[in-house]
Amino acid sequence: MHSPNTTSHLDHALVAFSRDMLEDLGHSVAAEAANLDDALRHAHEGNFDFAILDVNVNGRQIFPVVDILQKRSQPFVLSTGYA
């Protein structure tokens, strides 16, 4: 069975938690990014099945990454702590 490759682009405090949770669910984590520049690079070059994106990564909004993933027809989910 294929283990889905996941990339997560989250604030630093959530990166370790998300890695543990995803691995517990049987996913392999292909990449992590705690800043927008790394997230953009992964969005362009990454080999992953889907992405988990925090809307606000260290004070910068993730929407440029969303644009890239949409152009690549790459599935993603947005996460936010905003209420």
C-alpha positions as CSV (number, residue, x, y, z in Angstrom):
1,M,0.0,0.0,0.0
2,H,1.2,3.5,-0.9
3,S,2.1,5.7,2.1
4,P,1.0,9.2,1.1
5,N,3.8,11.8,1.0
6,T,2.7,15.0,2.8
7,T,4.3,18.4,3.0
8,S,3.4,20.8,5.8
9,H,4.0,24.5,5.9
10,L,3.2,25.6,9.4
11,D,4.5,27.9,12.0
12,H,7.5,26.5,13.8
13,A,5.5,25.5,17.0
14,L,3.2,23.2,14.9
15,V,5.8,21.5,12.7
16,A,6.9,18.8,15.2
17,F,3.3,18.1,16.3
18,S,2.1,17.8,12.7
19,R,4.9,15.5,11.8
20,D,4.2,13.1,14.7
21,M,0.5,13.1,13.9
22,L,0.9,12.5,10.2
23,E,3.4,9.7,10.8
24,D,1.0,8.1,13.4
25,L,-1.6,8.1,10.6
26,G,0.7,6.3,8.2
27,H,1.9,9.2,6.1
28,S,5.5,9.9,5.3
29,V,6.4,13.6,5.5
30,A,8.1,14.6,2.3
31,A,9.0,18.2,3.4
32,E,8.3,20.8,6.1
33,A,8.7,24.5,5.9
34,A,8.4,27.0,8.7
35,N,8.8,30.1,6.5
36,L,7.3,31.3,3.2
37,D,10.4,31.1,1.1
38,D,10.9,27.4,1.9
39,A,7.2,26.8,1.3
40,L,7.4,28.4,-2.1
41,R,10.4,26.3,-3.1
42,H,8.6,23.1,-2.0
43,A,5.5,24.1,-3.9
44,H,7.5,24.5,-7.1
45,E,9.8,21.5,-6.7
46,G,8.3,19.2,-4.2
47,N,7.2,15.6,-4.9
48,F,4.2,15.0,-2.5
49,D,0.6,13.9,-2.6
50,F,-0.9,16.7,-0.7
51,A,0.0,19.7,1.4
52,I,-1.2,21.1,4.8
53,L,-0.8,24.9,4.8
54,D,-1.1,27.3,7.7
55,V,-2.7,30.5,6.4
56,N,-0.2,32.7,8.4
57,V,3.4,31.4,8.4
58,N,5.6,33.6,10.7
59,G,3.6,36.7,9.8
60,R,3.3,36.0,6.1
61,Q,0.3,34.7,4.3
62,I,0.5,31.5,2.4
63,F,-1.6,32.4,-0.6
64,P,1.3,32.6,-3.1
65,V,1.9,28.9,-2.3
66,V,-1.8,28.2,-2.8
67,D,-1.5,29.7,-6.3
68,I,1.3,27.5,-7.2
69,L,-0.4,24.3,-5.9
70,Q,-3.6,25.2,-7.8
71,K,-1.6,25.6,-11.0
72,R,0.0,22.2,-10.4
73,S,-3.4,20.7,-9.6
74,Q,-1.9,19.6,-6.3
75,P,-4.4,18.9,-3.4
76,F,-4.0,20.9,-0.2
77,V,-5.8,21.9,2.9
78,L,-5.6,25.3,4.7
79,S,-5.2,25.4,8.5
80,T,-5.7,28.5,10.6
81,G,-6.0,29.4,14.3
82,Y,-8.1,32.5,13.4
83,A,-11.6,32.5,14.8
